[in-house]
């Protein structure tokens, strides 16, 4: 029999024996026998979903676009039970490895890591199998807690009411969403400038940001004294579009905002540039800049001795004072020359010569330890800045 005939015969035979696997694209409810996986909510990212068995689906984990994205494989979907059995959900990563411990919530607000016994990670870390008992209540599974812009709006309002800080409009995102910041004592020319959540998945950094700012605005002797001397500018959420879309890294302009400082091509960073120009025009002086992020461990990226700051050795002194007060919060200081000028901290150093740091919190660092550490860092920062200001006068 000719070779081509054999090939055709085998292909037909295999096709006849093959069983189709139901596939549901993004936005379509993925229906297994005992449950449905949906992604129609803010912050969701599910990818295509294949039903492999009655109680088993496989979800592809993909980024928002084809541009380079630092591996931050965000996922978030909701599981709607139909029977009380067990849901098996496999996460299939393409070109990246598993990063975030899957978390579960039954109300969208309170979250817990899924127990290790229910999560199996392949040797190459590109496939994760999650087994969750189904109950009557629907639930969310997500890479991190879902902190959507509405959460920040509520926090802004509550924090402003409790402290007397003002809520200002910074500008609008590419998607037209408002970006706000908190401001205190605009009459002061001495400024502490803080930025948060340029990268959508970096939720742990937001927990530090919230606690840090609340400490600055607290009704304590130290904080009250600090606010009489310093203006505080705090931007909690610079990338609302990326957060709402469940993006790994970018805004709607397929841009990493923390690679757009100095370039200012995106409306989010351009709004920051406009505020910096206004502060400069008013004669205000930014003394310290902090940019809150998340990574695989707790650390700060700061300037080393090749790029001296004014005041000098600020971060070394700050960390030396904070460290004895910290419990359950190991961290490192990774100082360097800051050669990439479009990163926020490097841009702010090059523009002002000030201590400028990226405040990184571990993805899975205990949330309460994160909050408590931020209190310590904020208190020691206030004390040090007040001392520094007194010495400069």
C-alpha positions in Angstrom: 0.0 0.0 0.0 1.5 3.4 -0.9 2.8 5.5 2.0 0.4 8.4 1.5 -2.6 6.1 1.6 -1.4 4.6 4.9 -1.0 8.1 6.4 -4.5 9.1 5.4 -6.0 5.9 6.7 -4.3 6.4 10.1 -5.4 10.0 10.3 -9.0 9.1 9.6 -8.9 6.3 12.2 -7.4 8.6 14.9 -9.9 11.3 14.1 -12.8 8.8 14.4 -11.6 7.6 17.8 -10.7 11.1 19.2 -13.1 12.7 21.7 -13.5 16.5 21.6 -12.6 18.5 24.6 -15.0 21.4 25.3 -13.1 24.7 25.2 -14.4 28.0 26.4 -12.7 31.2 25.5 -12.1 34.3 27.7 -15.4 35.7 28.9 -17.4 32.5 28.3 -18.6 30.5 31.4 -16.5 27.3 31.5 -19.0 24.6 32.4 -18.0 21.3 33.9 -20.5 18.8 35.3 -20.4 20.0 38.9 -19.3 23.6 38.6 -18.8 26.6 36.4 -15.7 28.8 36.2 -16.4 32.5 35.3 -14.3 35.6 34.7 -16.8 38.4 34.3 -15.8 40.6 37.1 -13.2 43.4 37.8 -9.7 42.0 38.3 -10.5 38.7 36.6 -8.0 36.9 34.4 -8.7 33.3 33.4 -7.6 32.6 29.8 -9.1 29.8 27.8 -10.7 27.0 29.8 -10.8 23.3 28.7 -13.0 20.7 30.4 -10.8 17.6 30.8 -13.2 15.5 32.9 -16.5 15.9 34.8 -14.8 17.6 37.7 -11.6 18.8 36.1 -10.9 22.0 34.0 -7.6 23.4 32.7 -7.1 27.2 32.6 -4.4 28.8 30.5 -2.6 31.7 32.3 -1.7 34.4 29.8 -0.6 38.0 30.1 -2.5 41.0 28.8 -0.5 41.6 25.6 2.5 40.4 23.6 5.0 43.0 24.9 7.7 42.0 27.4 6.2 41.6 30.9 8.2 40.8 34.0 6.8 37.4 35.1 3.8 38.3 37.2 1.3 35.6 36.2 -1.9 36.9 37.7 -5.0 34.8 37.7 -8.5 35.4 39.2 -11.8 33.6 38.6 -15.0 32.6 40.3 -16.2 29.1 40.8 -20.0 28.5 41.0 -20.8 25.1 42.4 -23.7 22.9 41.1 -23.0 19.8 43.2 -21.3 19.2 46.4 -18.2 17.3 45.2 -14.7 18.4 44.4 -13.5 20.8 41.8 -10.1 20.2 40.1 -8.7 23.2 38.4 -5.3 23.1 36.7 -3.4 26.3 35.9 -1.4 26.0 32.7 1.4 28.6 32.5 2.9 29.4 29.1 6.5 30.6 29.0 6.5 31.5 32.8 6.5 29.7 36.1 4.1 29.7 39.0 4.6 32.6 41.3 1.6 33.3 43.6 0.1 31.0 46.2 -3.5 30.6 45.2 -5.9 32.2 47.6 -9.6 31.6 48.2 -12.5 33.9 49.3 -16.2 33.2 49.8 -17.1 36.9 50.0 -14.6 38.7 47.8 -13.2 40.5 50.8 -11.7 38.0 53.2 -8.9 35.8 51.8 -6.9 32.8 52.8 -4.2 30.8 51.1 -5.5 27.5 49.8 -4.0 24.7 51.9 -0.8 23.2 50.6 -2.4 19.8 50.6 -4.8 20.9 48.0 -2.2 22.4 45.6 0.2 20.4 43.5 2.9 22.2 41.5 4.8 20.4 38.7 8.6 20.0 38.8 9.0 22.7 36.1 6.5 24.9 37.9 4.4 25.4 34.7 1.4 23.4 35.8 -0.5 23.7 39.1 -3.4 21.4 40.1 -5.8 22.8 42.7 -8.5 20.6 44.4 -11.2 22.4 46.2 -14.3 20.8 47.9 -17.5 22.3 46.6 -20.0 23.7 49.0 -23.3 25.6 48.4 -21.5 29.0 48.2 -19.7 30.3 45.2 -16.1 31.4 45.7 -13.2 33.2 44.2 -9.7 31.8 43.5 -7.1 34.4 42.9 -3.3 35.0 42.8 -3.7 37.7 45.4 -6.4 39.5 47.2 -8.8 41.5 44.9 -8.1 45.1 45.8 -10.0 47.0 43.2 -10.2 50.8 42.7 -13.4 50.9 44.8 -11.3 49.7 47.8 -8.9 52.5 47.3 -11.7 55.0 46.9 -13.2 53.8 50.2 -9.8 53.9 51.9 -9.1 57.4 50.6 -12.4 58.7 52.0 -12.1 57.0 55.3 -8.4 58.1 55.8 -9.2 61.7 54.8 -12.1 61.8 57.2 -10.0 60.4 60.1 -7.0 62.7 59.5 -8.2 65.9 57.9 -6.1 65.1 54.7 -7.4 66.4 51.4 -8.3 64.1 48.5 -7.0 65.6 45.3 -7.5 64.6 41.6 -4.1 63.8 40.1 -5.5 63.1 36.6 -7.1 60.4 34.6 -5.9 57.0 33.3 -5.8 56.1 29.7 -9.2 54.5 30.2 -10.6 57.7 31.7 -10.7 56.6 35.3 -9.8 59.2 38.0 -6.6 58.9 39.9 -6.5 60.5 43.3 -4.0 61.3 45.9 -4.0 62.4 49.5 -2.4 65.7 50.5 -1.7 67.3 53.9 -0.3 70.8 54.8 0.2 72.1 51.2 1.6 75.3 52.8 4.8 73.5 53.8 7.6 73.5 51.2 9.0 70.3 52.6 7.5 67.3 50.8 7.4 63.5 51.4 6.2 61.9 48.1 4.7 58.4 48.0 3.4 56.3 45.1 1.7 52.9 45.1 0.5 50.1 42.8 2.1 50.9 39.4 1.9 47.2 38.8 -1.5 45.5 39.1 -0.7 42.2 40.8 1.5 43.8 43.5 -1.1 43.8 46.3 1.2 43.2 49.2 2.8 46.5 48.5 -0.6 48.2 49.0 -1.0 46.7 52.4 2.3 48.4 53.4 1.3 51.6 51.7 -2.0 51.8 53.6 -0.4 51.2 57.0 2.5 53.5 56.2 0.2 56.4 55.3 -2.2 55.8 58.2 0.8 56.1 60.5 1.9 59.4 58.9 -1.7 60.7 59.4 -2.3 59.2 62.8 -3.2 61.4 65.8 0.1 60.8 67.6 2.5 63.4 69.0 5.1 62.3 66.4 2.8 62.3 63.4 1.2 65.7 64.4 4.6 67.3 64.7 5.7 65.8 61.4 2.7 67.2 59.6 3.3 70.7 60.9 6.7 70.6 59.2 6.1 68.4 56.1 3.6 68.2 53.2 2.6 64.7 52.4 1.7 63.6 48.9 0.5 60.0 48.7 -0.8 58.4 45.5 -2.2 54.9 46.4 -3.2 53.6 43.0 -1.5 54.9 39.8 -2.7 52.1 37.5 -6.5 51.6 38.0 -7.0 50.3 34.4 -4.5 47.5 34.8 -6.0 46.5 38.2 -9.5 46.4 36.8 -8.4 44.3 33.8 -6.4 41.8 35.8 -3.2 42.8 34.0 0.1 41.3 34.9 2.1 44.5 34.5 0.8 47.1 32.0 -1.7 49.9 31.8 -4.1 50.0 28.8 -1.3 51.4 26.7 0.7 48.2 26.9 3.2 50.1 29.0 4.9 49.3 32.3 4.4 52.5 34.1 7.5 52.1 36.1 9.5 52.2 32.9 7.8 55.5 31.8 9.2 58.0 34.2 11.0 60.8 32.5 9.4 59.7 29.2 5.9 60.4 30.5 4.2 59.1 27.4 1.3 57.6 29.4 -1.4 59.8 30.9 -0.9 58.2 34.4 2.8 59.1 34.6 2.2 62.5 32.8 -0.2 63.4 35.6 2.6 62.7 38.1 5.0 64.8 36.0 2.4 67.7 36.1 2.2 67.5 39.8 6.0 67.5 40.2 6.2 70.6 37.9 3.6 72.3 40.1 5.5 71.5 43.3 8.7 72.8 41.7 7.0 76.0 40.5 5.6 76.6 44.0 9.1 76.3 45.5 8.4 73.1 47.3 11.3 70.6 47.9 10.7 66.9 47.8 13.0 65.4 50.5 12.3 61.6 50.2 10.5 59.5 47.6 9.1 56.0 48.2 7.5 53.7 45.5 5.6 50.7 46.9 5.8 47.4 45.1 5.9 43.6 45.6 8.4 40.9 44.7 9.4 37.5 46.1 10.8 38.9 49.3 11.0 42.0 51.5 13.6 44.5 50.3 14.4 48.1 49.4 16.1 49.2 46.3 18.1 52.3 47.2 21.1 54.4 46.1 24.7 53.2 46.9 27.8 55.3 47.6 28.4 56.0 43.9 25.3 58.2 43.8 25.3 60.1 47.1 22.1 61.6 48.3 21.2 64.7 50.2 21.1 64.1 53.1 23.8 61.4 52.9 23.5 57.8 54.2 19.8 58.4 54.8 18.6 54.9 54.1 21.4 53.3 56.2 20.4 55.4 59.2 16.7 54.7 58.7 17.1 51.0 58.4 19.5 50.8 61.4 16.9 52.5 63.5 14.0 50.5 62.3 15.5 47.0 62.4 15.6 46.5 66.2 11.9 47.2 66.4 10.9 44.8 63.7 9.5 41.3 64.4 8.8 38.6 61.8 9.8 41.0 59.0 13.3 40.2 57.6 14.3 42.5 54.8 17.4 43.5 52.8 18.7 46.8 51.4 19.9 46.3 47.8 21.7 49.5 47.1 22.9 50.3 43.6 23.7 53.0 41.1 20.2 53.1 39.6 21.3 53.0 36.0 17.8 52.6 34.5 16.6 56.2 34.3 12.9 55.5 33.5 12.3 53.7 36.8 10.5 55.9 39.3 13.1 55.9 42.1 16.0 56.5 39.6 14.1 59.3 37.9 13.4 61.0 41.2 17.0 60.7 42.3 18.3 62.1 39.0 15.8 65.0 39.2 16.2 65.9 42.8 19.3 64.2 44.2 17.2 62.9 47.1 16.9 59.5 48.9 14.5 57.6 46.6 13.6 54.0 47.2 11.5 51.2 45.9 9.7 49.6 48.9 9.2 46.0 48.0 7.1 43.6 50.0 7.2 39.8 49.6 4.3 38.4 47.6 3.4 36.0 50.5 4.7 37.9 53.4 2.3 37.7 56.4 -0.1 40.6 56.0 -0.2 41.6 59.6 3.6 41.6 59.8 3.6 43.8 56.7 1.3 46.3 58.3 3.2 46.3 61.6 6.6 46.8 59.8 5.1 49.7 57.8 4.2 51.4 61.1 7.8 51.1 62.3 9.3 52.3 59.0 6.9 55.3 59.0 7.6 56.3 62.5 11.4 56.0 62.1 11.2 57.9 58.8 9.3 60.8 60.4 11.8 61.0 63.3 14.7 61.0 60.9 13.3 63.6 58.6 12.4 65.9 61.4 16.0 65.6 62.8 17.4 66.1 59.3 15.3 69.2 58.7 16.4 70.7 62.0 20.1 70.2 61.1 19.6 71.8 57.7 18.1 74.9 59.2 
